[in-house]
């Protein structure tokens, strides 16, 4: 009986460890607004879901008063495992990615994440709309599964 008990306990412990939630499975960025020459742009993203070293979300950008310039699409941000370890250690990281509009146009995205606690921090994001136009956003993020 004791011989059977040790492997069974090992399998049970391994199963419990595998069932522990991934603190980086989802990242929630707060909606954010930035000023443009004679208006503003509000950016709203769905929760970012992690797939390997990529975080994926959808977004909507509302341009006031130029509603005809509103857009939506997908965001893809690359964050390698070493950078996730830095975030877990409460150290800032730089990241890059792209925004892909629903019509296929691609915009580059760059930013930094600065943890302020084990459950969230600050984001500074730049979206390069054209060679001459870059939108800068400052917002916060939370890690809902980090508890």
Secondary structure by P-SEA (a helix, b strand, c coil): caaaaaaaaaaaaaaaaaaccccccbbbbccccccccccbbbbbbccbbbcccbbbbcbbbbbcccccccbbbbbbbbbcaaaaaaaaacbbbbbbbbbbcccbbbbbbbbbbbbcccccbbbbbbbbccccbbbbbbbcccccccc
